[in-house]
Amino acid sequence: MLIANSILVLLIGLAVGSFLNVVIFRMEDLKSLLYGRSHCTRCNKTLAWFDLIPLVSFALLRGRCRYCGKEISWQYPLVETGTGLLFLLIFLTVGLSWAMFFYLAVICLLIVISVYDIKTQTVPETLVWIALILSALGGWYFGGFGIARMLWGGLIAGGFLALLVLVSKEKWMGSGDIKIGLILGFLAGFPNAIFALFSAFVLGSIIGIIYILMSSKKIDDTTLKHSLPFAPFLSAGVVIGIVYGKVIVDWYLSLINF
C-alpha cells in the first residue's frame, strides 16, 4: 500500500505542478485562470489535452511546441518534477493526514513565490501573505510544538532577516524575505527554525559562489541580490525544517549532552 500510495501522491504532485506553472505564467492576470485555455507562449496556439500531460508531453515533444516548433520553457518539467517530489517527500514524512494537506498547501504557495521571484526578482505579496497567515494559523498545531515555540521560531527567523534588511538597507535581500522568514519560523518552530534558516543560507552561499565563479561580470551586493533572489533558498529551508529539522536538532543536542 505504501508503494501504491506513494506513486499516487507523486502523480498528483506532477499534476498540481502543471497547474502551478499556469499560475506562475498568468500571475499578472489571475482571472484568466477561470476562463483562459492553455496555449503556446510563442505561437499562441491553443494546446490539446495530450499536449498537457505532465512530463510525458514535454518528453514526447522533445521540448518543442507541436505547432510552431519553438522550444518549450524548461520551467514546465522542472516545476512539475519538483512539485511531485515534494509531495512525495511530505507524504513519506507525515503520512496521509490533515498535516500533509496543510504543509502541501503552503509549499505550493512557496513554489509559485520562489519561481516568480527567480523570473522577476519580486515576490507576489498577496501569495506571501496567504502563506504567512496559513502558517501562523496552523503551524503550531500541525507541527505539534505549540504556539510558544512557533512564535519563537518566527521571531528568530523573521527577526534575523529583518536585521539584515535594516543593516544593508535592502542591498542583501528584500523586505518580502522577512515574511518568508516568518513562515519558515512558524512551520519549523524553535529550535528547528535555527537549523532551517542556517540551511537556507548555506544553500544560498553555495549557489552564490557558483554564480560568481561562472560570471564574467563584476559582482557587488546589489547585483548579487537581484541576480540571486533569496525566496527559493528560504523556501528550501522551510522544507528542510519540516522534514529534517527535529532529527538534526535532536542529534546535535545529543552530541553536546544537552
C-alpha positions in Angstrom: 0.0 0.0 0.0 2.8 2.4 0.8 4.3 2.0 -2.7 0.9 2.4 -4.4 0.1 5.5 -2.3 3.5 6.9 -3.0 3.0 6.6 -6.7 -0.4 8.1 -6.5 0.9 11.1 -4.4 3.7 11.6 -6.9 1.3 11.6 -9.9 -1.0 14.1 -8.1 2.1 16.2 -7.4 3.0 16.2 -11.0 -0.5 17.3 -12.0 -0.5 20.1 -9.3 2.9 21.2 -10.6 1.4 21.6 -14.1 -1.3 23.8 -12.6 1.3 25.8 -10.6 3.1 26.5 -13.9 -0.1 28.0 -15.3 -0.5 30.2 -12.1 3.1 31.4 -12.5 2.8 32.3 -16.2 -0.6 34.0 -15.6 0.4 35.8 -12.4 -0.2 39.2 -13.9 -3.8 38.2 -14.8 -5.0 35.5 -12.4 -8.6 36.0 -13.6 -7.5 34.2 -16.8 -7.2 31.0 -14.8 -11.0 30.8 -14.8 -11.6 31.1 -18.5 -8.3 31.1 -20.3 -7.2 28.0 -22.3 -3.6 26.8 -22.1 -1.7 27.9 -25.1 1.9 28.1 -26.5 3.6 31.2 -25.2 5.4 31.5 -28.6 2.7 31.0 -31.3 -0.3 31.4 -29.1 -1.9 28.2 -30.4 -4.4 26.6 -28.0 -3.0 23.3 -26.7 -4.8 20.0 -26.8 -5.2 17.8 -23.7 -2.5 15.5 -25.0 0.0 18.4 -25.1 -0.5 19.0 -21.3 0.3 15.6 -19.7 3.0 16.4 -17.1 6.5 15.4 -18.1 5.2 13.0 -20.7 4.2 15.6 -23.3 7.4 17.5 -22.8 9.4 14.3 -23.4 7.4 13.1 -26.4 7.6 16.6 -28.0 11.3 16.8 -27.2 10.9 20.1 -25.5 9.3 21.8 -28.6 5.9 23.1 -29.4 3.9 20.7 -31.6 2.6 23.6 -33.8 5.4 26.1 -34.2 8.5 24.0 -33.3 9.8 26.6 -30.8 11.4 25.5 -27.6 9.2 24.9 -24.6 10.4 26.5 -21.4 12.2 24.1 -19.1 10.2 25.7 -16.3 7.4 23.3 -17.1 9.1 20.0 -16.4 11.3 21.4 -13.6 8.3 22.7 -11.6 6.3 19.6 -12.3 9.1 17.3 -11.2 9.9 19.4 -8.2 6.3 19.6 -7.0 5.8 15.9 -7.5 9.0 15.0 -5.4 8.0 17.5 -2.7 4.5 15.9 -2.5 6.1 12.5 -2.1 8.6 13.8 0.5 6.0 15.3 2.7 3.8 12.2 2.3 6.6 10.0 3.4 7.4 12.4 6.4 3.9 12.9 7.9 1.8 10.3 6.2 -1.7 10.7 4.7 -3.1 13.2 7.2 -4.5 16.7 7.5 -1.0 17.8 8.3 0.1 16.6 4.9 -2.6 18.7 3.2 -1.7 21.7 5.3 2.0 21.5 4.5 1.4 20.9 0.8 -0.9 23.9 0.6 1.8 26.2 2.0 4.6 24.5 -0.1 2.5 25.0 -3.3 2.3 28.7 -2.5 6.1 28.8 -1.8 6.8 27.1 -5.1 4.9 29.8 -7.0 6.5 32.6 -4.9 10.0 31.2 -5.5 9.7 30.6 -9.2 8.1 34.0 -9.7 10.9 35.6 -7.7 13.5 33.9 -9.9 11.8 35.1 -13.0 11.1 38.7 -11.9 13.2 39.4 -8.8 10.0 40.3 -6.9 7.6 38.3 -4.7 3.8 38.2 -5.2 2.8 39.9 -1.9 -0.7 38.5 -1.9 0.5 34.9 -2.0 3.2 35.6 0.6 0.5 37.0 2.9 -1.7 34.0 2.3 1.2 31.6 3.1 2.1 33.6 6.2 -1.5 33.6 7.6 -1.8 29.8 6.9 1.5 29.2 8.6 0.5 31.3 11.7 -2.9 29.6 12.0 -1.7 26.0 11.6 2.0 25.8 12.1 1.7 25.3 15.9 -1.0 22.7 15.6 0.3 20.5 12.7 3.9 20.9 13.8 3.0 19.6 17.3 5.2 22.0 19.1 2.7 24.6 20.4 2.1 28.3 20.0 5.1 29.4 22.1 7.7 27.5 20.1 6.0 28.6 16.8 6.3 32.3 17.9 9.9 31.9 19.0 10.7 30.3 15.7 9.1 33.1 13.8 10.8 35.8 15.9 14.2 34.3 15.4 14.0 33.6 11.7 12.0 36.7 10.8 13.8 39.0 13.2 17.2 37.9 11.9 16.2 38.6 8.3 14.7 41.9 9.3 18.0 42.9 10.9 19.9 42.0 7.7 17.4 44.1 5.6 17.7 47.0 8.0 21.5 46.9 8.2 22.0 46.5 4.5 19.2 48.9 3.5 17.8 46.1 1.3 21.0 45.6 -0.6 21.4 42.0 0.6 17.7 41.0 0.4 14.3 42.5 0.2 11.6 43.1 2.8 9.5 40.3 1.3 12.1 37.9 2.5 11.2 38.8 6.1 7.7 37.4 5.7 9.0 34.2 4.2 11.4 34.0 7.2 8.4 34.2 9.5 6.8 31.4 7.5 10.0 29.4 8.0 10.0 30.0 11.7 6.3 29.3 12.2 6.4 26.0 10.3 9.7 24.7 11.8 9.3 26.1 15.3 12.0 26.6 17.8 14.7 25.4 17.8 14.3 23.7 14.4 13.9 27.1 12.8 17.6 27.9 13.5 18.7 24.8 11.6 16.2 25.6 8.7 17.5 29.2 8.4 21.1 28.0 8.6 20.3 25.6 5.8 18.8 28.3 3.6 22.0 30.5 4.0 24.3 27.5 3.3 22.4 26.7 0.1 22.3 30.4 -0.9 26.1 30.7 -0.3 26.9 27.6 -2.4 24.8 28.8 -5.3 26.1 32.3 -4.9 29.7 31.2 -5.1 29.0 29.1 -8.2 27.3 32.1 -9.8 30.3 34.3 -9.0 32.8 31.8 -10.4 30.7 31.4 -13.6 30.0 35.1 -14.1 32.4 37.3 -16.0 30.8 40.4 -14.7 31.8 42.4 -11.6 29.6 41.4 -8.7 28.5 43.8 -6.0 25.9 43.5 -3.2 23.1 45.0 -5.3 23.9 42.9 -8.4 24.0 39.7 -6.3 20.7 40.5 -4.7 19.0 41.0 -8.0 20.7 38.0 -9.6 20.1 35.6 -6.8 16.6 36.0 -5.2 16.6 34.6 -1.7 13.0 33.4 -1.6 13.8 30.0 -3.2 16.5 29.3 -0.6 14.2 30.3 2.3 11.5 28.0 0.8 14.0 25.2 0.6 14.8 25.9 4.3 11.1 25.5 5.1 11.0 22.1 3.6 14.3 21.1 5.3 13.0 22.3 8.6 9.7 20.4 8.3 11.3 17.1 7.2 14.7 17.1 8.8 14.7 19.8 11.5 13.8 17.8 14.5 16.0 14.9 13.6 19.1 17.1 13.1 18.4 19.2 16.2 17.9 16.2 18.4 21.1 14.6 17.0 23.1 17.8 17.7 21.7 18.2 21.2 22.6 14.6 21.9 26.2 15.2 20.9 26.6 18.0 23.4 24.5 16.1 26.0 22.0 19.0 26.3 
